[in-house]
């Protein structure tokens, strides 16, 4: 399998290194707007070549995808670049807090984000009720993001400029966010990565949580916790016989993915807990 990895940042570099070590991956094309960064990532990886790629250039994208079997993109933000990448591959909300109660007394608040899982999940798991994708944020972070959002909505700030104020933060806006930092709810003791559901069993309410645990530093390394699973998932694509665009849960072997993750990061495991009650009030 030949794979194109778009993005030579921390996540893309980690994904490329993981893919290079997978059986069945014959060649890698590492692409980035910064050709030097792509060359640096590709150097030393077996079967890897570097290419300067502008993901906003449709013809260049289609040319880069010619001859590859799969594309793994880490180029963001997705709202700006994701559709262009997806379109080329095919051719070749408001924040809202949700307070949760998980098994074993874990409580905290997450914030909804515009990821596609709440939509695609209805095609696979087919939940009978609502679903949401949540991000856990410290109160100060949530307050600062809300200041950026309000400035964008008011036309005082462009989304691209706001993205540049995430790291390092804009100190004037950080000062404006201070009152909210002391009043917004936090994540409490919710797990870093989890999936939860509730429903009825024999007429009784039941809540279930599956959480990811590891003995290593996986959960504290954003490049690893995103890039490595993406690469392992890409490694399963030769076995997928359904053409088209699919959510991961529709075509991937979940148990195999977590087993491979445990090999990459020894001690990684999924803990499933269940008890009576609902997730929310």
Secondary structure as UniProt FT lines:
FT   STRAND          2..6
FT   HELIX           10..20
FT   TURN            23..24
FT   STRAND          27..32
FT   HELIX           35..42
FT   TURN            43..44
FT   TURN            46..47
FT   STRAND          48..52
FT   TURN            55..56
FT   HELIX           58..65
FT   TURN            66..67
FT   STRAND          70..73
FT   HELIX           78..91
FT   STRAND          97..102
FT   HELIX           103..105
FT   STRAND          106..112
FT   HELIX           117..124
FT   STRAND          134..135
FT   HELIX           139..153
FT   TURN            154..155
FT   HELIX           159..164
FT   TURN            167..168
FT   HELIX           171..176
FT   HELIX           178..181
FT   TURN            182..183
FT   TURN            188..189
FT   STRAND          194..201
FT   TURN            202..203
FT   STRAND          204..213
FT   HELIX           218..220
FT   HELIX           222..234
FT   TURN            235..236
FT   HELIX           237..239
FT   HELIX           248..251
FT   HELIX           254..264
FT   TURN            266..267
FT   STRAND          269..276
//
